[in-house]
């Protein structure tokens, strides 16, 4: 059940009360929709989510031709909100499900079976880990809806309960799919062992450089790897503060970015996590009463800005993950979880103007685990 502290009355114009779709519902021929210039109509429609855009093709032949034009498709793709990827329970096991930002199911992935977890890159690569001891992985290309390869987990991962984490993505220049594995060899020495696998015929795990600092993801389930722009990003809660460790999949070198100076890694009652938000690293600082989100706006100059501060009220939650900053309104799509045992996500939208949150009404049920984000360019409908 939703937290009372997170609920406010629905905002005017939110959800299904889209002014563009409201107009579309009452205008059914070319004559009635010709009062606006084509370039204005194109500009308005280019901001719609994919499923809503498909419905506008029923307005008139003119609109259907407009949204089918390659130039419009390119413009819409450049502005399109991403797809959400989540696990859902089914009679055949656990499925990967793709949704748009309105909560509508776009596609159910090809991944089926009782996989334990998955990691995802923004460009649509998913690495699934199967069996209770994590004995093998599947690498899936969501864009092509096909399995690229199946591989055993590295020998260092043989124990199903050791401290380790995984990242997946494509190298920036060659586009080669890679899986990165990080294992904490000893809690006493703090030494790490890293291996990488490049997908292809005869692919083998090989050692690569260990991280320069401790990685929180190996022992924190909510501090997982975040992959975009050819780099796997990890959070490191160092004694002196918060660090972001970046593993470049092309060069296989590590880079260290200093986190927001206002965020302490050891403050009482705080939980620090990380996400990708509109192409930037986002550090999430959760306190008992407020969740602050810091965006890295200048990686070279290490410039952070506080983008959001969501008041949580008196009902505690276990974890909150930002998913997307919605253009052009600046509203924030996020999911949160009330406990770490069931990990059932709840999708909401935060409006910084009103300071309130509304539910995503079309969100499917039976979702479990974390929701990830990938580019909507994998959407096959265009």
Secondary structure, 3 states (H helix, E strand, C coil): CCCHHHCCCCCCCCCCCCHHHHHHHHCCCCHHHCCCCHHHHHHHHCCCCHHHHHHHCCCCHHHHHHHHCHHHHHHHHHHCCCEEEEEEEECCEEEEEEECCCCCEEEECCCCCCEEEEEEECCCEEEEEECCCCCEEEEEECCCCEEEEEEECCHHHCCCCCCEEEEEEECCCCCCEEEEEEEECCCCCCCEEEEEEECCCCCCCEEECCCCCCCHHHCCCCCCCEEECCEEEEEEEECCEEEEEEEECCCCCEEEEECCCCCCCCCCCCEEEEEEECCEEEEEEECCCEEEEEEEEECCCCEEEEEEEEECCCCCCCEEEEEEEECCCCEEEEEEECCCCCCCCEEEEEECCCCEEEECCCCCCCEEEEEEEECHHHCCCC
